[in-house]
Amino acid sequence: MSGYLEKKESHVGAWIWVVLGIIYAISPIDLLPDAIPIAGWVDDILITVTGGLNLIQSYLKESNEHLAKIVKGIKWVLIVLGILIIAIIALVVVGIANLFT
């Protein structure tokens, strides 16, 4: 019985992250406002997809550890790529702003 409760508790944390990611995506308060094209959407998508992959990973840990590791790797690759995309967009925006000042 305690094994069942431990598994259920591990999924609860993953579900909380999914819900928080969805709330973040629909909330008008963001790290990068949606008014900034592409970058504002990338952070919403990045956080929501990361929460979803985290949930998938938590369920896969019980049945297929190898597949759970693959999902974890994909999750981290997406995080790094998202951060790089946001950084590149920020650099382009700053560069364009400097051209007009």
Backbone as numpy.savetxt, mean C-alpha at the origin, in Angstrom:
# Nx Ny Nz CAx CAy CAz Cx Cy Cz
-8.23 -25.31 20.18 -9.05 -24.11 20.18 -8.18 -22.86 20.18
-7.08 -22.86 20.95 -6.25 -21.66 20.99 -5.59 -21.40 19.64
-5.29 -22.45 18.86 -4.71 -22.27 17.54 -5.65 -21.53 16.62
-6.95 -21.85 16.74 -7.96 -21.16 15.93 -8.01 -19.68 16.28
-7.95 -19.36 17.56 -8.01 -17.96 17.98 -6.77 -17.20 17.53
-5.60 -17.85 17.57 -4.37 -17.19 17.12 -4.46 -16.88 15.62
-4.99 -17.82 14.82 -5.13 -17.58 13.38 -6.11 -16.44 13.13
-7.21 -16.45 13.87 -8.23 -15.42 13.69 -7.66 -14.04 14.05
-6.87 -13.96 15.13 -6.29 -12.68 15.53 -5.29 -12.17 14.49
-4.55 -13.07 13.85 -3.59 -12.62 12.83 -4.32 -12.03 11.62
-5.50 -12.55 11.31 -6.27 -12.01 10.19 -6.94 -10.70 10.55
-7.28 -10.52 11.81 -7.94 -9.28 12.23 -7.03 -8.09 11.97
-5.76 -8.22 12.30 -4.80 -7.14 12.06 -4.68 -6.82 10.57
-4.68 -7.86 9.74 -4.59 -7.64 8.29 -5.86 -6.97 7.77
-7.01 -7.36 8.30 -8.27 -6.72 7.89 -8.31 -5.26 8.30
-7.76 -4.96 9.47 -7.71 -3.57 9.93 -6.90 -2.73 8.95
-5.77 -3.26 8.47 -4.94 -2.53 7.51 -5.67 -2.31 6.20
-6.46 -3.30 5.76 -7.23 -3.15 4.53 -8.26 -2.04 4.69
-8.98 -2.06 5.79 -10.01 -1.05 6.03 -9.38 0.34 6.13
-8.26 0.45 6.84 -7.58 1.74 6.94 -7.09 2.22 5.57
-6.61 1.30 4.73 -6.18 1.66 3.38 -7.32 2.17 2.53
-8.48 1.53 2.65 -9.65 1.98 1.88 -10.11 3.34 2.38
-10.13 3.52 3.70 -10.52 4.82 4.26 -9.55 5.90 3.78
-8.27 5.59 3.77 -7.27 6.56 3.30 -7.51 6.92 1.83
-7.84 5.90 1.02 -8.04 6.14 -0.41 -9.24 7.03 -0.69
-10.30 6.90 0.10 -11.49 7.71 -0.17 -11.51 9.01 0.63
-10.60 9.13 1.57 -10.54 10.34 2.40 -9.95 11.51 1.61
-10.48 12.70 1.83 -9.90 13.87 1.14 -8.57 14.30 1.75
-8.22 13.77 2.92 -6.96 14.12 3.57 -5.91 13.06 3.20
-4.89 13.47 2.47 -3.85 12.56 1.98 -2.47 13.14 2.24
-1.46 12.27 2.17 -0.08 12.75 2.18 0.18 13.56 0.92
-0.30 13.04 -0.20 -0.22 13.74 -1.48 -1.65 13.97 -1.96
-2.10 15.20 -2.01 -3.48 15.47 -2.41 -3.79 14.93 -3.81
-5.02 14.50 -4.01 -5.43 13.98 -5.31 -5.43 15.04 -6.39
-5.33 16.30 -5.99 -5.26 17.38 -6.97 -3.95 17.32 -7.77
-2.92 16.70 -7.19 -1.66 16.50 -7.91 -1.85 15.27 -8.80
-1.90 15.47 -10.12 -2.16 14.33 -11.00 -1.12 13.23 -10.83
-1.53 12.06 -10.96 -0.75 10.82 -10.89 -0.18 10.59 -9.49
0.62 11.48 -8.95 1.23 11.27 -7.64 0.16 11.15 -6.55
-0.87 11.95 -6.63 -1.94 11.88 -5.65 -2.71 10.57 -5.72
-2.76 10.00 -6.92 -3.46 8.73 -7.08 -2.54 7.56 -6.72
-1.25 7.71 -7.01 -0.30 6.63 -6.75 -0.25 6.30 -5.27
-0.24 7.31 -4.40 -0.16 7.01 -2.97 -1.44 6.32 -2.48
-2.61 6.72 -3.02 -3.86 6.04 -2.64 -3.85 4.58 -3.08
-3.46 4.35 -4.33 -3.42 3.00 -4.87 -2.39 2.16 -4.13
-1.23 2.76 -3.88 -0.15 2.05 -3.20 -0.58 1.56 -1.82
-1.20 2.43 -1.06 -1.60 2.06 0.30 -2.73 1.03 0.27
-3.68 1.18 -0.63 -4.79 0.24 -0.71 -4.32 -1.15 -1.17
-3.51 -1.18 -2.21 -3.01 -2.46 -2.73 -2.09 -3.13 -1.71
-1.29 -2.36 -1.01 -0.41 -2.94 0.01 -1.24 -3.58 1.12
-2.31 -2.92 1.53 -3.20 -3.51 2.54 -3.83 -4.80 2.05
-4.26 -4.82 0.78 -4.84 -6.03 0.21 -3.84 -7.17 0.12
-2.63 -6.85 -0.32 -1.58 -7.89 -0.40 -1.21 -8.40 0.99
-1.24 -7.51 1.98 -0.96 -7.92 3.35 -2.02 -8.91 3.84
-3.28 -8.67 3.48 -4.36 -9.58 3.84 -4.18 -10.93 3.16
-3.89 -10.91 1.87 -3.66 -12.15 1.13 -2.50 -12.92 1.74
-1.44 -12.22 2.09 -0.27 -12.85 2.68 -0.62 -13.51 4.01
-1.46 -12.86 4.83 -1.80 -13.43 6.13 -2.59 -14.73 5.98
-3.45 -14.82 4.97 -4.19 -16.05 4.74 -3.30 -17.14 4.13
-2.37 -16.75 3.29 -1.50 -17.73 2.65 -0.48 -18.33 3.62
-0.15 -17.60 4.67 0.82 -18.13 5.65 0.36 -19.46 6.22
-0.95 -19.65 6.33 -1.48 -20.89 6.91 -1.42 -22.06 5.93
-1.61 -21.78 4.64 -1.74 -22.87 3.69 -0.52 -23.07 2.80
0.15 -21.99 2.42 1.25 -22.10 1.47 2.30 -21.04 1.79
3.27 -21.41 2.59 4.30 -20.48 3.05 5.12 -19.91 1.88
5.39 -20.75 0.88 6.16 -20.30 -0.28 5.42 -19.21 -1.04
4.15 -19.42 -1.28 3.35 -18.42 -1.99 3.21 -17.14 -1.15
3.14 -17.29 0.17 3.07 -16.13 1.05 4.34 -15.29 0.93
5.48 -15.94 0.79 6.74 -15.21 0.61 6.78 -14.48 -0.73
6.21 -15.09 -1.76 6.15 -14.43 -3.07 5.28 -13.19 -2.99
4.12 -13.30 -2.33 3.23 -12.14 -2.18 3.92 -11.05 -1.37
4.67 -11.44 -0.35 5.40 -10.46 0.46 6.44 -9.73 -0.41
7.13 -10.47 -1.27 8.10 -9.85 -2.17 7.45 -8.88 -3.14
6.32 -9.30 -3.70 5.57 -8.42 -4.61 5.13 -7.16 -3.89
4.67 -7.32 -2.66 4.22 -6.17 -1.86 5.35 -5.18 -1.68
6.55 -5.65 -1.35 7.67 -4.73 -1.12 8.18 -4.11 -2.42
8.13 -4.86 -3.51 8.51 -4.29 -4.81 7.57 -3.15 -5.17
6.26 -3.36 -4.96 5.29 -2.30 -5.25 5.51 -1.07 -4.37
5.85 -1.29 -3.12 6.10 -0.16 -2.22 7.30 0.65 -2.72
8.38 -0.04 -3.05 9.58 0.66 -3.53 9.30 1.37 -4.85
8.62 0.70 -5.79 8.30 1.34 -7.06 7.39 2.55 -6.86
6.41 2.43 -5.97 5.52 3.55 -5.71 6.26 4.75 -5.15
7.16 4.50 -4.22 7.96 5.59 -3.65 8.83 6.23 -4.72
9.43 5.40 -5.58 10.26 5.94 -6.66 9.43 6.78 -7.64
8.24 6.31 -7.98 7.38 7.06 -8.90 7.01 8.41 -8.29
6.64 8.40 -7.02 6.28 9.64 -6.34 7.47 10.59 -6.27
8.67 10.06 -6.00 9.87 10.90 -5.94 10.19 11.50 -7.31
10.06 10.70 -8.36 10.33 11.21 -9.71 9.34 12.30 -10.08
8.07 12.08 -9.77 7.06 13.11 -10.07 7.36 14.38 -9.30
7.75 14.24 -8.04 8.08 15.42 -7.23 9.26 16.18 -7.85
10.28 15.45 -8.30 11.43 16.10 -8.93 11.04 16.81 -10.22
10.18 16.20 -11.01 9.74 16.82 -12.26 8.94 18.08 -11.96
8.05 18.02 -10.98 7.25 19.20 -10.62 8.15 20.32 -10.12
9.13 20.01 -9.28 10.05 21.04 -8.79 10.86 21.60 -9.94
11.29 20.76 -10.85 12.06 21.23 -12.01 11.24 22.15 -12.89
10.00 21.79 -13.13 9.12 22.65 -13.94 8.85 23.96 -13.21
8.64 23.89 -11.91 8.39 25.12 -11.13 9.60 26.05 -11.19
10.80 25.47 -11.17 12.02 26.29 -11.24 12.19 26.94 -12.61
11.66 26.31 -13.64 11.74 26.91 -14.98 10.93 28.19 -15.07
9.84 28.24 -14.34 8.95 29.40 -14.42 9.20 30.45 -13.36
10.21 30.24 -12.52 10.50 31.26 -11.49 11.79 31.98 -11.79
